[in-house]
Amino acid sequence: MTSNRPIVVFGSVNIDVCAYSDRLPRPGETVHGSGYAMGLGGKGANQAAAAARLGGSVEMVGRTGGDAFGEMARSRLAGFGVRTGHLSKDPAHPTGIAVIGVESSGENCITVVGGANMAVCEQDVTQAAPLFADASVLLLQLEIPLAAGLAAASAVRAGGGRIILDPAPAPHGGFAADIFRAVDAMTPNETETESLVGLRPTTPDEAAAAAERLAERGLSIAIVKMGAKGVYFRGLGQQGFLPPFPVTAVDTVAAGDCFNGGLAFALARGDDLAGAVRFAAACGALATTRAGAADSAPTLVEVAALLG
């Protein structure tokens, strides 16, 4: 059933500084770059922008610093249509940043300095309690303290909403069993799946085995992303493998975030799991065809065209 309740994103807000070069430098090496760009980033902000660009009703909850980067982030989020009334200004911490190297193949490496994101706490959940209670879908990531995310998940579940956790950055040693039961869905990529269940999937059969292990840990919906090798899903009485969409990748930054934003949008409008995963995969594929983080998010028209 389609919901008029908002998609709420509780997570990180960064400014990204991207440097582009033919290849990424090795340790201790300097390479010449072909250009650079600054833009909105952070997994939380990227997912909020992705869902909003599709036409979703999106609220962002988190923290920035009271600095110029924070004002830039707020302005960019508003430009995507994200509401920021619950995005706090932290007087004691700077806005988070990410320094991203991108090579010509589209591969990237990222250094994140969390800043105000790491000061997010359960007080942020309390201050936005009515919003969490009304959420149709909550998007969480691991670029803010996990305890705060779990408090938000509890509030959303009490209101009947659905919780999606992107387990990135990958947790060393995986999660305790109660974490899997505290959320409805997880969307790990290959390396994150290996951290969670000890298996790095490279084929549909391996992804299915990894999804089964996630289900055994108490997870209701497991979505194992393998980038250019496709995605496997299991949950809500459905399971299956979707091959990748045929696109030419130029930059993989935020492709996973666009996947999650698309997944939340599709589930909020009432798609079944198989349809929502296919829609999300199209969002992620399109994000790789252009440079940038939040700026790479596709529109609903573009996704519909790729889906045919």
N, C-alpha and C positions, 0 to 999 in steps of 0.2 A: 504494500500500500504506500502511495506517495505521501511524504511527510512535509508539512509546512514548518516544522521545527528546524532550527539552524544546525549547521555543521559547526562544531566548536573545535578549534585547533589549540591545544595547550602545548607550547613548546618554544623552541629557540627562534630568536630573531637576530640575524647577523647582517653585516655588510661584507660582501665578497669582493676581494681584489684578485682578479684572474690575470695570469700571465700566459701568453700563447707562444709556443715554440715548436720547432720541427720534432723534437723529442724531449723527454723529461731528463733533467740532469741526474747523473749518478752521484752518490755521496761524495762531497768534496769538490764537485765539478760545477763550473759556471757555463751556462749556454746563453747564446743571444736569442732574444725573443722577437717575435714579429709584431707584437702589440699587447695591450692590456685593457682591461675594462673594470669598472666598479659598478656593483649593483646589489640589489636585495638578495639575501641568502639566509642560511639557517634552515634546517630541515622543517621546523615548524612554519616559518614564514613561506617557504617554498610550497608546502602542502596547502597552506591557506590560499596563496595566490592561485595555485592550480585549480582548486575547487571553485574559487570565485570567478576565475576567467571562464569557466564552463557555464556560469550562470547560477551557481549555488549561493545560498544565503549563509555567509561565513562570518564567524566571530573569532578573533585572535586574542588569546589570553597568554600573557607572559610579561617579560621585562626588557626594557632597553636602558641604556644610560641616559643621563640628561645632557647629552652632548650632540654635536652636529651629526654624527653617524646615526644617532637615535632619531633625530628629526628626519633625516633622509629615509630611514627605514619606514617610519610612520607614513611619510608622504607616498612612498612607493606602494605600501600595502593599500592605502586608500585609493591609489590609482588603479589597482586591480579590483577594487570593489569590496575589499575586506574591511569590516568594522573593527575599530581599534579602541573602543571605549574602555576595555578591560586590559589594555596593554600599558603597564605601569612604567613610570620613569623612576629608576633607581638612583638616588643621589650619591650612593657610595661605590658604584661599580660602573665601568664603561660599557658601552654597547659591544656585543660580541663581534668578532671579525673572523673571516676565513681567508687564508692565503692559498690560492689554487693554481697549480700548474697544469696546463692542458697541452698535450702534444697533438701533432697533425692527425694521428689515427683516431683521436677522440678520447683516448685514455687520459686519466687525470690522477693527481695526488693532492691531498688537502691537509693543511694544518689549521686547526681551529683553536681560537682563544675565546673561551666561553664568556668571560666578563659577567654582565648582569644576568645572563641565562643561568649561571650556576648559583645565583642567589635566590632563584625561584623557590618557593616553599608552600606549605599547606595554607598559609595565610592568603596566598593568591587565590586558592580554591575557595576559601571562606568568603572572600570579598566578592567573588563572582558566583556564589552559590545558586541564585535563581537561574543564571545562564546555563550552568552545568545540568541543573534539574530539567531544563527544557530541551536539552540537546537531542537531536535525532541520531547523530553520529559524533563520536569524539575521536580525534586523531591525536595520538601520542607518539613521541620519539624518545631517544635516550640522550638528548643534548641538554636536558634539564634534569635535576635530581629525581631519581625514580620514586622516592617517597611521595613527592608532590604529585607525580603522575598517577600513582595508585590512589591517592585521595580523590583526585578528579574522576578516576574510573569508578570509584565507589559511588560518588554523587550522581554520575550519569546513569549507572546501572539502576540506582534507586528510582530514577525518573523514567526508566524504561528505554533508555537509549542504548546504542550499540557502540562498542569500544574497539578500535583498531590500533594496535601497537606496532610501529616500525622498530624492530630491535636493532637500531643503529645509533651510534657506533656499537659494534658487536660486543656483547658482554663477555668478559673473560670467565670461563668456567660455566657459562650458561646461567639459567634462572632456577630459583627454587620452585617447587611444584605449585605453590600458591600464586605465583605470578601468572602462570599459564591459565589458572582458573579465574583470575581477576579481570581478564580481558576476553573479548569474543574472538578476535582474529589477530594473527601476526603475519607479517609479510617479509620474511627474511630473504636476502639474496644468498648466493652460494656460500660465501665466507661466513655470513651470519648464521646460516643453517648449520654449518660445521661447528660453530661455537655452541649452538644450542643443543645439537643431538649427536655430534661426533661424526657426521657424514657430510662430505662436500659433494653435492649432486652435480653430475655433468650430463646425465641422460634422463629421459622421462621416467624410467624405471627407478633410478636412484632418487629422483625427486619424490616419487610416490612413496618410496620407503622412508624418506625423511619426513614426509607429511604424516605417515602412520606413526612414526616415533613422536612427533609433536602431539598428535591426538592422544597417544598413550600417556602423555604428561598432563592431560586435562584440557588441551586447547580445543575449542569448538570449531574454529575455521583456520586451516593452515593453507597459506598461499606461498609457495616456494618459487621465487623468481630466479631465473638463470640467464638474464640478459638476452643476448642474441641467440640463446638456445631455447627460449620459450619459458612458459610458466605452468606450474602444476597447482591445482587447487583441490581441497577436500573439506567438506563441511555442509551442514544444513541438508543432508541427504543427497548431495551432489559431489561428484569428483571427476577430474579429467585433466587432460593436458592440452594446452593451446600452443601451437607453433608460433615463432616470431613473425611479426609483420615485416614485409620486405621494404626496408627503408635504408637510406645511406646515412650512416652516423657521422657527425662531425664533432660532437661534444656530448659525452655521457653525463656531464654534471646535472644533477637534479632529476634524472630520468626516473629514478625510484620514487622521488617525491611527487612527481607528476602522476606516476602510477597510483600512489596512495590517495592523492587528491581526487583522481578520477574514480577510484574505488568508492570513496566516501560519497561522492556526488551521485554515483549510480545506485548505491544502496539506499541513500536518502530519498531518491525519487521512486524507489520501489522495484528496481531490477532484482531478479533472482541472482544467486551467487555466480552461476556460469556466465550470465549476461554481464554482470558487474565486473568480473575478472577480464572478460574480453574487452569491455569498454576501457578498463584501467590499462590493459596492455597496449591498446591503441594510443592512449595518452602518453604512456612512457616511451613508446616508439617514436612518436612525433617529436617529443622533447629532445631526442638525440639528433634531430635533423637541423638544429639551430644552436647557436652559442648562448651561454649564460645559464643562470640558475633559475630563479623565478621567471625571468624573461623568456625562458624556453617553453613555458606552459602553453599548450594549444587551446584553441577555442572549440566550442561545441560544434560549430560548422565544420572545422577541420577534422575533428574526430569522426563525425558522421560521414564525411567524404572517404576517410580511410576504411571505415567499417563497411562502406558500400551500401 
